[in-house]
Amino acid sequence: MHSTFRSPARALPRRATRAVRPSHAISTLLGFLAASTVLALTAPPTPHAAAQDQAQVDLYDETVLHELHLDFDDADWERDLNPTDDVAADLTLDGVAYPTIGVRHKGRSTLNIDSPKKPFNLSLDAFVDGQEIDGYDIINLDNGYLDPSIIREALSYRIMRDHMPASRTAFARVHVNGEYLGLYTMVQQVDRSFLRDWYPSDGGDLFKAEPFSDDAFFQYRPTLAWEGETLLEYHRRYELKGPTRSAASGATAYGNLRDLTRVLDAPVSAGGVSDADFPDAIEEVLDVDGALWYLAAQNILANFDSYYFGHNYLLHRSDLDGRYRIIPWDLNLSMWGYPFFVFGPVAPDDLVRADPLIARNDDALPLISRVLSVPRYRADYLAHYRTLRDVGFAPERIQTQVSAYEDLIRVAAEEEPHSLHGFDLFLRNLRETVSIRSGSGFFSNRDVPGILDLTGRRYAWLREPGRDPGLREPDLRLIEHARAPEAPVHTDAVTVHAAFEGTDEPASVALFYVVNGAAPVELALRRDGDRWSTVIPAAPPRARVSYFLRAQLADGRSQFHPASNQTQPWRYRVAGIELPREPAGDLILNEL
């Protein structure tokens, strides 16, 4: 039930520097130092390197309104852009020059708008190998399509990141060929750099759950349903983004994805598992706890344009434990409701009262219906839902964040020459419902709920007596957590003690621990009076160990300690250095 996420403190921009490992040969080390000295004396600095030494700008600092300039050779740049081919342009970001990057349009329905303010994908290394900013080589520029407030995406990612892997964001004033185009949200790409930010390894398979064309959407929705043995059916629904790309590894990747859906949804006659065997089987192929966090976040934010509608998410299969993680994507319609209610009218009141367990009986969405049919998983889902409600979704937290965004981007929104909705709707939609009256088709004449109005009333409704009993916060507090030894060496087993107080006593307590990104291990704690304890076995030198507690109450509710168990588990590093068992060459460096 435990993923191998790193804490938010580890999810910082990566720099393009590498440490020299002590086990390298001395001759290699000396040669490297000599070559580095020659290069430093003879090679002129690139505009990127020289400027970064001065600027040191955090690409995704959401307290900064970035200034982003794109310069194309062709004055008619709009004619050249398309969603598939990179067009060369020079980028200047906050005064730092990045020559010859690749620019293309992104999205599908967003490209149909009658405005030059379309969404862009910037590929820094499309033409210049190794070019990047803060360790990132792709920048997504989202245009606020169907979001008059412009902040829905940034706010939603901000709430999620405290509890699960989610992209970083920032805002930018975008200029093209010297003219101000508009205000955009910069969104971190889910790629190998994202995986390195959040996980111990960036290896494995990464899928985007999206049909290959708009026309095929309703026929080939990627809901993780069992589609039979033929891999073609999975190719039609899921795009393999990487890191593997060869034909052989691609076939293996799609085969593994098919096996995930087999466990999740296939009948027993097709190799699926019975309800009795399902919990053990699904834990082998899916980070269930991470999936519960994801589903709870989409529901509480009314972001039904997600797995709930069968798209807009990614799947990463780790090369360390072979399990899949689900990653959020494309959140511009959160706190809006589309398209879960696409076939009927929807008003803000409908979203205020959206059931936390909606779709639990929808067999077309097995990640919801099959997983939440297990009482333990349903209890854990509601435990995470409570944490999201009482921390990230609390009115004072959202009010503070909305005000900070408004102060940051207000002038840029007011000065937009190609605003999709207008400055008046921007100001009003932060707080109140507005109507989108422009455009044609389904998206015309639609009411878009005000962010503060919707979230405030939804928070109050979710806390009303009479909601699902699982949403009632247990009266159970952790008053002691101790680990001995605090700094273990590789021969030390680690004893963990815990004590609780409150009117709700635990019926049982379990500890989940992970070593170096391997599969999680569950240990039962023994009770001795008011204290609970268990022992984590000794781990290898330099191993990274993370763990958290899960308390089970007699009435079926569960509670996690720490509450944000995925991003803020307790951690320790095993002391000691593991020397190579065999020399790597004639001479090795074994002490530095």
C-alpha positions as CSV (number, residue, x, y, z in Angstrom):
1,M,0.0,0.0,0.0
2,H,3.0,2.3,0.1
3,S,4.4,4.1,-2.8
4,T,8.0,5.2,-3.0
5,F,7.4,8.9,-3.3
6,R,10.0,11.4,-2.2
7,S,9.0,14.2,0.1
8,P,8.2,17.6,-1.4
9,A,11.6,18.7,-0.1
10,R,13.1,16.3,-2.6
11,A,10.9,17.5,-5.4
12,L,13.1,20.5,-6.1
13,P,14.6,21.6,-9.4
14,R,17.6,19.4,-10.4
15,R,20.8,20.9,-11.4
16,A,23.0,19.5,-14.2
17,T,25.8,18.5,-11.8
18,R,27.0,15.0,-10.9
19,A,29.0,13.8,-8.0
20,V,32.2,11.7,-8.6
21,R,31.7,8.3,-7.0
22,P,34.5,7.1,-4.6
23,S,34.8,3.8,-6.5
24,H,36.0,5.4,-9.7
25,A,39.5,4.6,-10.8
26,I,42.1,7.2,-9.7
27,S,43.4,7.5,-13.3
28,T,39.9,8.2,-14.5
29,L,39.4,10.8,-11.8
30,L,42.7,12.6,-12.7
31,G,41.9,12.5,-16.4
32,F,38.5,13.9,-15.8
33,L,39.9,16.8,-13.7
34,A,42.5,17.6,-16.3
35,A,40.1,17.5,-19.1
36,S,37.7,19.7,-17.1
37,T,40.4,22.3,-16.5
38,V,41.3,22.4,-20.2
39,L,37.6,22.8,-21.2
40,A,37.1,25.5,-18.6
41,L,40.1,27.5,-20.0
42,T,39.3,27.1,-23.7
43,A,35.5,26.7,-24.2
44,P,33.4,29.9,-24.4
45,P,30.4,29.9,-22.1
46,T,27.0,29.3,-23.9
47,P,24.3,32.0,-23.4
48,H,22.4,29.5,-21.3
49,A,25.3,28.7,-18.9
50,A,26.6,32.2,-18.6
51,A,23.2,33.7,-17.9
52,Q,22.2,30.9,-15.4
53,D,25.2,31.7,-13.4
54,Q,23.8,35.2,-13.0
55,A,20.1,34.5,-12.7
56,Q,19.6,31.2,-11.0
57,V,15.8,31.5,-11.6
58,D,13.6,28.7,-10.3
59,L,11.6,27.7,-13.4
60,Y,8.5,26.8,-11.3
61,D,8.7,29.4,-8.6
62,E,4.9,30.1,-8.3
63,T,5.5,33.4,-6.5
64,V,7.2,34.9,-9.6
65,L,5.4,36.1,-12.7
66,H,7.9,35.0,-15.4
67,E,8.6,37.0,-18.6
68,L,8.8,34.6,-21.5
69,H,9.7,35.8,-25.0
70,L,9.6,33.6,-28.2
71,D,11.1,35.0,-31.4
72,F,10.4,33.2,-34.7
73,D,12.1,34.0,-38.0
74,D,8.8,34.1,-39.8
75,A,6.5,36.9,-38.9
76,D,3.5,34.6,-39.8
77,W,4.5,32.2,-37.0
78,E,0.9,31.1,-36.4
79,R,0.8,29.5,-39.9
80,D,3.8,27.4,-39.2
81,L,2.8,25.9,-35.9
82,N,1.0,22.5,-35.5
83,P,0.6,19.9,-32.8
84,T,3.2,17.4,-34.2
85,D,6.2,19.3,-35.6
86,D,8.7,21.5,-33.7
87,V,9.2,24.9,-35.2
88,A,12.5,26.7,-34.3
89,A,12.4,29.8,-32.2
90,D,14.7,31.6,-29.8
91,L,13.5,31.7,-26.1
92,T,14.3,34.3,-23.5
93,L,13.1,33.6,-20.0
94,D,13.5,36.2,-17.4
95,G,16.4,37.7,-19.3
96,V,18.2,34.4,-19.9
97,A,18.7,33.4,-23.6
98,Y,18.1,29.8,-24.8
99,P,18.7,29.8,-28.6
100,T,16.9,27.6,-31.1
101,I,14.2,25.7,-29.1
102,G,11.3,23.8,-30.6
103,V,7.8,25.1,-30.4
104,R,4.5,23.4,-31.3
105,H,0.9,23.6,-30.4
106,K,-0.5,21.2,-27.8
107,G,-3.9,19.8,-27.0
108,R,-6.9,19.0,-29.1
109,S,-10.1,20.9,-28.6
110,T,-8.1,23.8,-27.3
111,L,-6.7,24.3,-30.8
112,N,-10.1,25.1,-32.2
113,I,-10.4,28.5,-30.5
114,D,-10.5,31.6,-32.7
115,S,-7.5,33.3,-31.0
116,P,-3.7,33.3,-31.3
117,K,-3.6,32.5,-27.6
118,K,-3.4,28.7,-28.1
119,P,-1.5,26.4,-25.8
120,F,2.2,25.6,-26.6
121,N,4.8,22.9,-25.9
122,L,8.3,24.2,-25.7
123,S,11.1,21.6,-26.2
124,L,14.4,23.1,-25.2
125,D,16.6,20.3,-26.6
126,A,14.7,19.8,-29.9
127,F,17.6,21.4,-31.9
128,V,20.3,21.9,-29.2
129,D,21.3,18.7,-27.5
130,G,21.3,18.9,-23.7
131,Q,19.7,22.4,-23.5
132,E,17.5,22.7,-20.4
133,I,16.3,25.0,-17.7
134,D,16.8,24.0,-14.1
135,G,17.0,20.4,-15.2
136,Y,13.8,20.5,-17.3
137,D,13.8,20.3,-21.1
138,I,10.1,20.7,-21.8
139,I,7.7,23.5,-20.8
140,N,4.0,23.3,-21.3
141,L,2.2,26.7,-21.7
142,D,-1.5,26.3,-20.9
143,N,-3.8,29.1,-22.0
144,G,-6.7,28.9,-19.5
145,Y,-9.1,27.3,-22.0
146,L,-12.6,27.3,-20.5
147,D,-11.3,28.7,-17.2
148,P,-12.1,32.4,-16.8
149,S,-10.3,32.5,-13.5
150,I,-7.0,31.3,-15.1
151,I,-5.9,29.7,-11.8
152,R,-7.8,26.4,-11.6
153,E,-4.9,24.3,-12.9
154,A,-2.3,25.9,-10.6
155,L,-4.5,25.8,-7.6
156,S,-5.4,22.1,-8.1
157,Y,-1.8,21.0,-8.6
158,R,-0.8,23.1,-5.5
159,I,-3.4,21.2,-3.3
160,M,-2.4,17.8,-4.6
161,R,1.4,18.2,-4.4
162,D,1.3,18.1,-0.6
163,H,-0.1,14.6,-0.7
164,M,0.9,12.9,-4.0
165,P,3.1,13.3,-7.0
166,A,1.8,16.2,-9.1
167,S,3.3,18.7,-11.5
168,R,4.8,22.0,-10.5
169,T,3.3,25.2,-12.0
170,A,4.1,28.9,-12.4
171,F,2.6,31.8,-14.4
172,A,4.2,33.6,-17.3
173,R,3.6,36.6,-19.5
174,V,4.2,35.3,-23.0
175,H,5.5,37.5,-25.7
176,V,5.9,36.5,-29.4
177,N,8.0,38.4,-31.8
178,G,8.0,41.4,-29.4
179,E,4.3,41.5,-28.8
180,Y,2.4,40.5,-25.6
181,L,0.4,37.4,-26.4
182,G,-1.2,36.7,-23.0
183,L,-1.0,35.2,-19.6
184,Y,-0.2,31.4,-19.4
185,T,0.2,28.7,-16.8
186,M,3.5,26.9,-17.1
187,V,3.0,23.2,-16.2
188,Q,5.8,20.7,-15.6
189,Q,5.8,17.8,-18.0
190,V,5.4,14.3,-16.7
191,D,8.6,12.7,-18.0
192,R,11.8,11.3,-16.7
193,S,12.6,14.6,-14.9
194,F,9.3,14.4,-13.1
195,L,9.9,10.8,-12.2
196,R,13.3,11.7,-10.8
197,D,11.8,14.4,-8.7
198,W,9.3,12.1,-7.0
199,Y,10.6,8.5,-7.2
200,P,13.8,6.6,-6.4
201,S,14.1,5.7,-10.1
202,D,13.1,7.2,-13.4
203,G,13.1,3.8,-15.1
204,G,10.1,1.7,-16.2
205,D,7.1,2.5,-18.5
206,L,5.1,5.7,-18.7
207,F,1.7,5.7,-20.4
208,K,-0.6,8.6,-21.2
209,A,-4.2,7.5,-21.0
210,E,-5.7,9.1,-24.0
211,P,-7.3,7.7,-27.2
212,F,-5.4,8.3,-30.4
213,S,-8.0,10.7,-31.8
214,D,-11.0,12.7,-30.8
215,D,-13.3,10.7,-33.1
216,A,-12.3,7.5,-31.2
217,F,-12.7,8.9,-27.8
218,F,-16.1,7.3,-26.8
219,Q,-15.2,4.1,-28.5
220,Y,-11.8,3.7,-26.9
221,R,-11.9,5.3,-23.5
222,P,-8.9,4.3,-21.4
223,T,-10.7,3.3,-18.2
224,L,-8.3,0.4,-17.2
225,A,-11.1,-2.0,-18.2
226,W,-10.1,-5.4,-19.5
227,E,-10.0,-5.3,-23.3
228,G,-9.1,-8.9,-24.0
229,E,-5.7,-10.4,-25.0
230,T,-5.1,-8.4,-28.2
231,L,-2.5,-5.7,-27.5
232,L,-3.9,-3.6,-30.3
233,E,-6.9,-2.7,-28.0
234,Y,-4.5,-1.2,-25.5
235,H,-2.5,0.7,-28.1
236,R,-5.7,2.3,-29.1
237,R,-6.3,3.6,-25.6
238,Y,-2.9,4.2,-24.1
239,E,0.1,6.0,-25.6
240,L,3.6,4.7,-24.5
241,K,5.5,7.9,-23.7
242,G,8.7,6.2,-22.4
243,P,11.2,5.8,-21.0
244,T,11.3,2.5,-23.1
245,R,10.9,3.0,-26.8
246,S,12.1,-0.2,-28.7
247,A,9.7,-2.5,-30.3
248,A,10.5,-5.3,-28.0
249,S,10.2,-3.2,-24.8
250,G,7.1,-1.6,-26.2
251,A,5.4,-5.0,-26.6
252,T,6.5,-5.9,-23.1
253,A,5.2,-2.6,-21.7
254,Y,1.7,-3.1,-23.3
255,G,1.7,-6.7,-22.1
256,N,2.3,-5.5,-18.5
257,L,-0.5,-2.9,-18.9
258,R,-2.9,-5.6,-20.1
259,D,-2.0,-7.7,-17.1
260,L,-2.9,-4.8,-14.8
261,T,-6.3,-4.6,-16.4
262,R,-6.6,-8.4,-16.1
263,V,-6.2,-8.2,-12.3
264,L,-8.4,-5.2,-12.0
265,D,-11.3,-6.1,-14.3
266,A,-11.1,-9.5,-16.2
267,P,-13.4,-12.3,-15.4
268,V,-11.9,-15.4,-13.7
269,S,-12.4,-17.3,-16.9
270,A,-10.0,-14.9,-18.7
271,G,-7.3,-15.1,-16.0
272,G,-8.8,-12.5,-13.6
273,V,-9.0,-13.0,-9.9
274,S,-11.8,-13.7,-7.5
275,D,-13.1,-11.1,-5.1
276,A,-11.4,-13.0,-2.2
277,D,-8.0,-13.0,-4.0
278,F,-8.3,-9.4,-5.4
279,P,-6.7,-7.4,-2.5
280,D,-3.5,-9.5,-2.6
281,A,-3.4,-9.6,-6.4
282,I,-3.9,-5.9,-7.0
283,E,-1.2,-4.9,-4.5
284,E,1.3,-6.8,-6.6
285,V,0.6,-4.7,-9.7
286,L,-0.8,-1.3,-8.5
287,D,0.2,1.2,-5.8
288,V,-3.4,1.1,-4.4
289,D,-2.8,3.7,-1.7
290,G,-1.5,6.2,-4.3
291,A,-4.5,5.5,-6.5
292,L,-6.9,6.1,-3.6
293,W,-5.2,9.5,-3.0
294,Y,-5.6,10.3,-6.7
295,L,-9.3,9.4,-6.8
296,A,-10.0,11.3,-3.6
297,A,-8.3,14.5,-4.9
298,Q,-10.2,14.4,-8.3
299,N,-13.5,14.0,-6.4
300,I,-13.1,16.6,-3.8
301,L,-11.9,19.1,-6.5
302,A,-14.8,18.2,-8.7
303,N,-12.2,17.4,-11.4
304,F,-14.4,14.8,-13.2
305,D,-12.5,15.5,-16.5
306,S,-10.1,12.8,-15.3
307,Y,-10.2,9.1,-14.7
308,Y,-13.8,9.6,-13.7
309,F,-14.5,10.3,-17.4
310,G,-11.8,7.9,-18.6
311,H,-8.8,10.0,-19.6
312,N,-6.4,12.8,-18.6
313,Y,-4.1,10.8,-16.4
314,L,-0.8,9.0,-16.7
315,L,0.5,5.6,-15.6
316,H,4.0,4.8,-14.5
317,R,5.2,1.3,-13.9
318,S,8.3,1.4,-11.7
319,D,11.3,-0.7,-12.7
320,L,12.0,-1.2,-8.9
321,D,8.8,-3.0,-7.8
322,G,6.9,-3.5,-11.0
323,R,3.8,-1.7,-9.7
324,Y,1.8,1.1,-11.5
325,R,1.3,4.6,-10.2
326,I,-1.5,6.9,-11.4
327,I,-0.4,10.5,-12.0
328,P,-2.8,13.5,-12.5
329,W,-2.8,15.6,-15.6
330,D,-4.7,18.4,-17.3
331,L,-6.6,20.0,-14.4
332,N,-8.0,23.2,-16.1
333,L,-11.6,22.0,-15.7
334,S,-11.3,21.2,-12.0
335,M,-13.9,22.8,-9.7
336,W,-16.2,22.9,-12.8
337,G,-17.8,19.5,-13.3
338,Y,-17.4,19.0,-17.0
339,P,-17.6,16.4,-18.5
340,F,-18.9,14.0,-15.8
341,F,-22.3,15.6,-16.2
342,V,-21.9,16.2,-19.9
343,F,-25.1,14.4,-20.8
344,G,-27.3,16.5,-18.5
345,P,-27.5,20.0,-17.0
346,V,-25.2,20.8,-14.1
347,A,-25.4,23.7,-11.7
348,P,-22.9,24.7,-9.0
349,D,-25.2,23.2,-6.4
350,D,-24.7,19.8,-8.1
351,L,-21.0,20.1,-7.7
352,V,-21.3,21.2,-4.1
353,R,-23.1,18.0,-3.3
354,A,-21.1,15.6,-5.6
355,D,-21.0,12.3,-3.7
356,P,-17.5,11.5,-2.4
357,L,-18.2,7.9,-3.5
358,I,-19.8,8.7,-6.9
359,A,-19.3,6.0,-9.5
360,R,-18.6,3.3,-6.8
361,N,-21.1,1.1,-8.6
362,D,-20.0,1.9,-12.2
363,D,-18.4,-1.2,-13.6
364,A,-17.1,0.8,-16.5
365,L,-14.7,2.4,-14.1
366,P,-13.0,-0.6,-12.3
367,L,-10.4,1.5,-10.6
368,I,-13.2,3.0,-8.6
369,S,-15.9,0.3,-8.4
370,R,-13.6,-2.8,-7.9
371,V,-11.1,-1.1,-5.6
372,L,-13.7,0.7,-3.4
373,S,-15.7,-2.5,-3.1
374,V,-12.9,-3.7,-0.7
375,P,-13.9,-2.4,2.8
376,R,-10.3,-1.7,3.8
377,Y,-9.6,0.3,0.6
378,R,-12.9,2.2,1.0
379,A,-11.9,3.2,4.6
380,D,-8.4,4.3,3.4
381,Y,-10.0,6.3,0.6
382,L,-12.2,8.2,3.0
383,A,-9.2,8.7,5.4
384,H,-7.3,10.4,2.6
385,Y,-10.4,12.3,1.6
386,R,-10.7,13.7,5.2
387,T,-7.0,14.8,5.0
388,L,-7.6,16.6,1.7
389,R,-10.8,18.2,3.0
390,D,-9.3,19.4,6.3
391,V,-5.9,20.6,5.0
392,G,-5.7,21.5,1.3
393,F,-9.5,22.2,0.8
394,A,-10.0,24.2,4.0
395,P,-11.5,27.6,3.1
396,E,-8.8,29.7,4.7
397,R,-6.1,27.8,2.8
398,I,-7.9,28.2,-0.5
399,Q,-8.6,31.9,0.2
400,T,-5.0,32.6,0.9
401,Q,-3.8,30.8,-2.2
402,V,-6.4,32.4,-4.5
403,S,-5.5,35.9,-3.1
404,A,-1.8,35.2,-3.7
405,Y,-2.4,34.2,-7.3
406,E,-4.7,37.1,-7.9
407,D,-2.2,39.6,-6.6
408,L,0.5,38.0,-8.8
409,I,-1.3,37.9,-12.1
410,R,-4.0,40.6,-11.9
411,V,-2.1,43.2,-14.0
412,A,-1.0,40.6,-16.6
413,A,-4.6,39.4,-16.9
414,E,-5.9,43.0,-17.3
415,E,-3.4,43.8,-20.1
416,E,-4.1,40.7,-22.1
417,P,-4.7,41.6,-25.8
418,H,-6.2,38.2,-26.6
419,S,-8.0,37.2,-23.4
420,L,-10.2,34.2,-24.0
421,H,-12.9,35.4,-21.5
422,G,-12.1,39.0,-20.5
423,F,-10.8,40.7,-17.4
424,D,-14.2,41.1,-15.8
425,L,-14.9,37.4,-15.9
426,F,-11.4,36.7,-14.5
427,L,-12.1,38.9,-11.4
428,R,-15.6,37.6,-10.9
429,N,-14.9,33.9,-11.4
430,L,-12.4,33.8,-8.6
431,R,-15.4,34.3,-6.3
432,E,-18.7,33.8,-8.2
433,T,-20.3,31.9,-11.0
434,V,-20.0,33.4,-14.4
435,S,-21.4,32.4,-17.8
436,I,-19.3,31.6,-20.9
437,R,-21.4,33.0,-23.7
438,S,-18.9,32.9,-26.5
439,G,-18.0,30.1,-28.8
440,S,-20.2,27.4,-30.3
441,G,-21.3,23.8,-29.6
442,F,-21.3,22.3,-26.2
443,F,-19.1,24.9,-24.6
444,S,-21.3,27.9,-25.3
445,N,-23.7,29.2,-22.7
446,R,-22.1,27.4,-19.8
447,D,-22.0,28.4,-16.2
448,V,-18.6,28.2,-14.6
449,P,-18.7,28.1,-10.8
450,G,-16.8,30.6,-8.8
451,I,-13.8,29.0,-7.1
452,L,-14.2,30.5,-3.6
453,D,-18.0,30.0,-3.7
454,L,-17.9,26.4,-4.8
455,T,-15.0,25.3,-2.6
456,G,-16.4,27.0,0.5
457,R,-19.9,25.5,0.2
458,R,-18.5,22.1,-0.8
459,Y,-16.3,22.1,2.3
460,A,-19.2,23.0,4.5
461,W,-21.4,20.3,2.9
462,L,-18.7,17.6,3.3
463,R,-18.5,18.4,7.1
464,E,-22.2,18.3,7.7
465,P,-23.5,15.6,10.1
466,G,-25.2,12.8,8.1
467,R,-22.4,12.5,5.4
468,D,-20.8,9.1,5.1
469,P,-19.6,7.9,8.6
470,G,-16.2,7.4,7.1
471,L,-15.9,11.2,6.7
472,R,-16.2,11.7,10.4
473,E,-12.7,12.4,11.8
474,P,-11.7,9.9,14.5
475,D,-10.9,11.1,18.0
476,L,-7.5,9.5,17.9
477,R,-4.2,11.4,18.3
478,L,-0.7,10.1,18.0
479,I,1.1,11.3,21.2
480,E,4.3,9.3,20.9
481,H,6.5,8.0,18.0
482,A,9.9,6.7,18.8
483,R,12.5,4.9,16.8
484,A,15.5,3.0,18.2
485,P,18.2,3.3,17.2
486,E,17.7,6.7,15.6
487,A,20.7,6.3,13.3
488,P,21.0,2.6,12.6
489,V,23.9,0.9,10.9
490,H,23.5,-2.1,8.6
491,T,23.5,-4.6,11.5
492,D,20.7,-2.9,13.4
493,A,17.1,-3.8,13.4
494,V,14.9,-0.8,14.2
495,T,12.3,-0.8,16.9
496,V,9.3,1.6,16.4
497,H,7.1,2.5,19.3
498,A,3.8,4.4,19.1
499,A,1.1,5.6,21.6
500,F,-2.3,7.2,21.0
501,E,-4.9,9.0,23.0
502,G,-8.6,9.8,22.4
503,T,-12.0,8.3,22.7
504,D,-11.5,6.1,19.5
505,E,-9.0,3.4,20.4
506,P,-7.3,1.4,17.5
507,A,-8.4,-2.1,17.1
508,S,-5.1,-2.8,15.3
509,V,-2.1,-0.9,14.1
510,A,0.1,-1.7,11.1
511,L,3.4,-0.3,9.9
512,F,4.3,-0.2,6.2
513,Y,8.0,0.2,5.2
514,V,9.9,0.5,2.0
515,V,13.6,0.0,1.4
516,N,15.2,1.7,-1.6
517,G,12.0,1.7,-3.6
518,A,11.3,-2.0,-3.3
519,A,7.9,-3.4,-2.8
520,P,6.3,-2.3,0.6
521,V,6.2,-4.6,3.5
522,E,3.5,-4.6,6.2
523,L,4.2,-5.3,9.8
524,A,1.6,-5.7,12.6
525,L,2.3,-3.8,15.8
526,R,2.0,-5.5,19.2
527,R,0.2,-3.8,22.0
528,D,1.7,-3.6,25.5
529,G,-0.5,-1.4,27.7
530,D,-0.8,2.0,26.1
531,R,2.1,1.4,23.6
532,W,2.3,-0.3,20.3
533,S,5.6,-1.6,18.8
534,T,7.2,-3.5,16.0
535,V,10.6,-4.1,14.5
536,I,11.9,-3.2,11.1
537,P,14.6,-5.7,10.0
538,A,18.1,-4.5,9.4
539,A,18.7,-3.0,5.9
540,P,21.9,-2.7,3.8
541,P,24.4,0.1,4.3
542,R,23.3,3.5,2.8
543,A,19.7,2.1,2.3
544,R,16.9,4.7,2.4
545,V,14.0,3.5,4.5
546,S,10.6,5.1,4.8
547,Y,7.6,4.0,6.8
548,F,4.2,5.1,8.2
549,L,1.5,3.8,10.5
550,R,-2.1,2.8,9.7
551,A,-4.5,2.5,12.6
552,Q,-7.7,0.5,12.2
553,L,-10.7,1.4,14.3
554,A,-13.4,-1.0,15.5
555,D,-16.1,0.8,13.4
556,G,-14.1,0.3,10.2
557,R,-12.5,3.7,9.8
558,S,-8.8,4.0,9.3
559,Q,-6.3,6.7,10.1
560,F,-2.7,7.3,8.9
561,H,0.3,8.7,10.7
562,P,1.7,10.8,9.2
563,A,-1.7,11.7,7.5
564,S,0.1,12.6,4.3
565,N,1.7,9.1,4.3
566,Q,2.8,9.2,0.7
567,T,4.8,12.4,0.7
568,Q,5.7,12.8,4.3
569,P,6.5,9.4,5.8
570,W,9.1,9.0,8.5
571,R,12.5,8.3,7.0
572,Y,16.0,7.2,8.0
573,R,19.2,6.4,6.2
574,V,21.2,3.4,7.2
575,A,24.8,4.3,8.1
576,G,27.8,2.7,6.5
577,I,29.5,2.4,3.1
578,E,29.2,-0.7,1.0
579,L,32.5,-1.3,-0.8
580,P,32.7,-3.0,-4.1
581,R,33.0,-6.8,-3.8
582,E,35.3,-7.0,-6.8
583,P,37.8,-4.4,-8.1
584,A,36.5,-2.5,-11.1
585,G,40.0,-2.2,-12.5
586,D,43.7,-2.4,-11.6
587,L,43.3,0.3,-9.0
588,I,40.3,1.6,-7.1
589,L,39.6,4.6,-4.9
590,N,38.1,3.2,-1.7
591,E,38.4,6.2,0.6
592,L,37.9,9.9,-0.1
